[in-house]
Amino acid sequence: MSEVWDVVAATLDEAGCDVVVGLPSDEPGLLDAAQRRSAPAAVAVRDQRAGACAAVGHAVVSGRPAVLALTSGPPFPNALTGLLEGASLCAPVVVVTTRVPASGLGRGGFQEVDQAALAHPIAKAHLLVDDPGRLIWALRRAVHLSVNGRQGVTVVEIADEVLRRPAPRHGPSGPVRRLRASPHAPDVERAAELMAGARRPLVLLGGGARAAGAGRAALTLAERWRAPVMTTAAGRGVIDEGHPLAVGLAGLYLTPPLHQATGEVDVLLAVGTRLEETARMGWPELDAVRLVHVDCDPEAFGVPLEPVQALLGDAALTLAALDERFATRADRNAGNRAKWLDHVARLRQAALDDHATPPPFEQSPVRATLGAVAEVFGDGAVLVQENGLNDLWSYHWPVLSVGARTSVVVPGEQTMMGFGVAAALGAAVAEPDRPTVVLCGDGAVTMSLPALATAAELRLGLVVVVFDNAGHGWPRWLRAQEGAPDELTRFNAVLPWDAITAGLGGTYAAPADDTGLRAALRDARQAAAGGRLAVVTVRPREDDVPVGVRRLFGSPS
């Protein structure tokens, strides 16, 4: 059996996978084979849910496919929440799992689970290996499908009988290449013509733009088009948010008064995004906008909105082709677009005036903390975000601005709780020489105790900043808008974070003012540089609710 797993590990390594995440199985398996080889790197976790998130975090930061090692039975469904988030983020993750012996199929075999049925809603492909001759083909095809087209989750299920037969001969070697295609030239011409007719354009960059490394091409085109640039949450990090054309995140995370600009857009160039609901929130005028939609997957087109022109191709190549075709038309309506850009620049400056300078700690502990995180860690950290009530402030540019060298990991459209710390495991393995900072709520970190322990064991040096509102802040605030009871949203048993962190060999701080906050974050960075876990808890004010949430779900005051 070990020889078969050695072949699996070698095949995945050669195909371009450089990490295997998993829980040690009863019998030595893929994780053990990876450890014997030293490549791919073996990352042993304490539960499969965290393992799935760690694989997603690694894939997002590294840009390479990550492997999640599972087995049939509870491990596979236990990992589904993280894989669901990975599918939402279009993270290239290859799941390698096992199947019970054929003699037990349909006859009550121990831990028999229909993994193909479970995987169907989230996986691009499920490949069953019931013959040794299919093993290497299935593994390489799974990697190919995970990285090509719209990236995502693939599953290889290896039958028990294959593991107990002689290992197959070594097959094709070399990395699996990501294929890049340009759109049909007449489609690009039509899109450029639409862009030339625009008076109030906007570029929206999603996770597909980031995966394609399309930031430079996007800014080049936006500068020529005189268009401001927004991102979705998954697209954050594709451009430097300090660029004069950058105006933050769309939808739920849009910072006033920039919502005035989105309401006036006449042509939208959306790149590598499925225009998920959070990106469309508070944007009713979007239905009337002329949409040019760029994506590498034809299934992305026409889901929430029908594009006037769809462009099927790699984001970076498509934007470069668009820029070339638009250049000859750039003078048309240029004066109107220049006035538009001046208008947006004034709104951008108003957002900067209102939110770029952090308020004092006693006024807003959350925004003061985000400002201090930016100051202490600067550009170049790996930033991992969650989706609790208070930490949503971190999505609001310029409360927190992401630089050109910062890597960002966010939950996808599913926004699962507990994603952040677990995803940070994989992110830190991918970038061990950079500080990894997690911004999360106390509800999310409570769900992440196994991941905290793994971070300590692997000496990954995570910095975990916890906005501790003693419960579930998001449902608490929404209930308050309805006058509904909120007792169930409050934690009565408070976890001893100081004792937990100390028990894991880490450092803990709970600053109460600006001076203590900066000192705590500097100490946390130093501890993390030595491989130690660092936890900093901050108590938010009950009324410190992000402006996007207030604008869309309650009083804007």
C-alpha positions, 0 to 999 in steps of 0.5 A: 500500500505504501508504494501506491501512496508513494506513486500518488505523492510523486505524481502530485508533486511533479504535476505542480502540487507542493502541499498535502494537508490532512488528518493522519489516517488509520493506515499510513497514506498520502500524508505519510508518503508526502512526509517521506518525500519531503515534497509535497510538504505534509501538513497534519491538522487536527480536523478535516474542516480546518484542513480544507480551509488550510488547503484553500488558503495555500492555493489562494496565496501560492496560486498553485493547486493544493491537495487535501488528503481524506478517507471515506466516512466522516472525514469527507463530509467533515471537510465539505464546509471548507471545500464549499468555500474553496469552490466559491473562491475558485481555489484550485484544490485536489481532494484525494480520498479512498473508497471502502472495499468493493465487498462492502459496497451497498452492504453496510461496509464500514464508513461507506459514503457516497462521496461522488454525490456529496462532491457533486454540488461543489466539485468540478470533477469526481474521478473514481480509480478502480483500476491501477492503470487509471491512477496516474491519469486520474491524478494528473487530470484532476490537477489539470481540471483544478487549475484550468478554466474556472479554477476549483475543487476536484476529487480523486477517489481511490478504491481500496483494492487499488491500494492493495495491488502492486503500484502502477508504473510511473507515468507522465512527468512534469508540471500540469500547465495552466492554459491561457486563451484570448477571446474572439477578436470580433468580440474584443472589437465590439467590447472596445466600441462599447467602452468608447461610448461610455461616459461614466465607466467603472472597472470591477475586478474579481478573484479571477482577475487576481488568479490571472495576475491581471492587476497591471493590465487592468490599471493600464486599461483603466488609466486609458479609459479614465475609469475608477477601479473597484474589486470584489472581496475575492479580488482584493489584492489584485491592485494597489489600493493606494492607486488614484483610480482605486475606490475600494470594494463594491456592494456590501463593502462600499464606503460612502460616499462612493455609492454615489458613483456606482449609481451613475455608472453607464458601462461596467467592465467586470473581470473575473467575477460572477457578480455575486450578491454581496458585490451587487448589494446596494446597487439597484442601478446595476440592472440598467448598466451596459455590462462587458463581462470577462471570464475564462468560464462561459458558465459565468455569463448571464447569471445575475446579469446579461452582458452586452458583450461577453469576452471568454478568455484569460483576464490578463490577456483579454485586458491587454487585447482590449487596451490595444483595440480601445487605444484607437478609440480613446479620444471618443467621449474622453472629455466626458470621462475626464469630468467623470473621473474628477467627480469620482476623485472628489468622492474618493477624497471624501472617503479618505477624509472620513475614514483614512485616519483612524479614530482614537481607541476609545472612540472606535477600538476596531478602526483604531486596531485596523489602523495600527495593524497597517502601521505595524505590519505595513505592506507585504504581510499576508492578510486573512479576513473573516466575516463577523460584524466588527471585522467587516470594517476591515473590508472598507477601504480606506479604513484598511488599505491593501498595498501592492505587496500584500496577499489577501485571503478572504472567505468566498460567497458562503462566508463560513465562520471559522475560515480565517485561522484555518485558512491562515495555516495554509497561507503561512506554509505558502509564505513562511517568510512573511507575517500572516495576520488574521482579523476575526471575531470571537465567534469565529476564533472559538470555532478555530481552536484545532487550527490554533493548536496546529499553528502552534505545533508547526510554529507558523507564527500566526498573529490573530487579532480578535474583535471580542464582542462576547458573542455573535455580533452580526445576528445580534445587531440584525435582531436589534434592528427588528427589536427581537431578543438577542440573549442567544447571541451572547456568550455566557461562558468566556473562554480564557484566551490568555490561558489557551494562548499561553498553553500553546506557547504563545503570547496574549494581550488585551490592550485598552488604549492606543499606546497599549495597542501598538505595543501589543501588535509590535510584540505580536509581530516579534513573537510570530517572527520566532514561530510563536502564536500571538493572540490580541483581543480587542473589545468593540463598542456595541454601536461600532457597526461598519458603514456598509452594514448600516447603509444596507441593513439599518440606520446610516447614522 
